[in-house]
Amino acid sequence: MALFDRKNLCNYQCDIDSSLLNEHKELANAACDEHRYPSINCYNTCESLRQYNKLEEQLRYKQRQIEELNKNFKVLVENSSDVFEIIDSDGNIRYISEASRKVIGYNKDEAVGKNILDFFQGKERQKLAEMMDMALKNPNKTIQGDVMLIGKMNIP
């Protein structure tokens, strides 16, 4: 009795009589069939394998969708003249668009990893901190406001 059916690509779940196992839970001397497999009661689990394969296929499809969305995001953001930033919940910049160099004078290497508040001063810094706090407390709400950034050349 085979433990793997190559034709149907199915595994079998097997129940082994404990009398076939030695003290180390290894197969002991057992009666074998013509393929030299121990005589074991096996149950086909082809349906489980089919379900697993279907889930893998769905996962690959979702991964392709995510890759396509990322590609579209990059095309839109990287070719825009607006500055786009992605910041984490602590205010650290994780991404900044290419336009940042042209608009505010900072390139990616100068901004990524730094805290967004480091680029603001005085009342503008306080206003941004309050907006960020409000956004964290209300994640499903859009928070809008204007803050003035001092560019690299100290130009607002």
N, C-alpha and C positions, 0 to 999 in steps of 0.2 A: 504494500500500500504506500504510494508516494506521498510525501509531505508537501510537494510543490507541483502543481499542474501547469506545465509550461505552455500547453496548448491554450488554456483559458487564462493564463497569467494569474492564477489564484493561489493564495496561501490556504492552508488548512489549520484550523485550531484543533489541537489534539488533547485527548485525555489519556494519561498514561497510568496504567494500573500500578499502584505503589509497590507491588511485589516485584516489579521490573527494575526498581531503583535500589542501588546499594546505599550504604550508610552516608555517603557523601552526596546523595541525591543525583547520582550519575546513573545512566542506563547500565544495568548489570547484564549478565548473560541472559538474553531473551530470545525467544523464537523469532526468526526473521522470515520475511516473505521472499519472493524470488529476486527482489532488488536489494536484498540484504538490509532492509529497514525493519526495525522491530515491529511486531504486531501491535498496533495501537489503534484505538478508536478515534477516527478523525471526522471533523465536521467542516464542511466547506464554508469559507468566509468570503466568497467572491463578491457578494453584494457589498460588504464592508470595503473591499478594495475598490469597487466601482465608485462608491460614494467618496472615498478618499481621492481618487483620480479626478472626479468631478469638482471637488473642492479645490484641488490644485489648479485645475483649469480656470476656475472662477478667480482664484488668487492671481494667476498670471494675467488675466484680462484686466483686473483692477489695477495691477502694477503698470500695465500699458497705459491705462487711462490716466494714472497719476503722472507718468512720464510725459504724456501729451499735455496735460495741464501745466506742468513745470516748464515745458518748452514754450507754451503760449505766454505764460507769465514772464519769462525771461525776455521774449521778443517785445512784449508791451512795455515792460519796465526799463529795460536796457536802452531802448530807442526813444524813450521819453525825455523831454527837457526838464521834467519835474524831478525833484529829489524824493526818492522813496526810501524809507528805512523800516527795518524790522527790528524791534527791540524786545527783550525778554521782560519778565515781570519785575526784575530789579532795575530796569532802565538801561541795561547794557545793549549796545548796538550789535546785532548779529549779522545784519546785511545793510548795505547802503548802495544805492544805484550809482551808475557811472556819472550821471548828471551832477552829482555832488561836487565834483572837482570844478566844473564850469560855473556852477551857481554859487557855492559857498567857499570854494577854494580848498576843501579837504578831499583827499583821495581816500579810497577804501582802506588802505593800510593805516592811515592816520585816524580813522574813525571806528572801524570794527574792533570790538572788545572794550571800547571806552564807554563810559556812562553818558547818556544823552544830556543829562543835566550839566555836564562839564562844558557844554558848548553854549550855555546861556548864563546871563548875569542878572543880579538884582531881582526886580519885580517879575521880569520875564521868566526867570528860573523858578520862582515861587509859583507863578501861574501854571507853568508846565507841570511842576510837581503835583499841584492840585488836580490838574486834568488827568494825569497818570493814575493818581490815587482813586479818582472817581471811576476811571475805566476799569481798574482792578476790582472795585466794589460792585460794578454794574457791567459784567462782561457781555451781556446781550444788548447793551445800549450803545448807540453811537455818541461819542463825546466830540464836540466840535469847539474850536476856539482858535484864536490867532495869537501867536507868540513871535517875538522878533529875535532872530538868531544873529549873533555877531559873527560875521564871516572871518576867515583866516587873516585877512588883512585889516581886521577891526572895523569892517564896514557892515552896518546893519542891513 
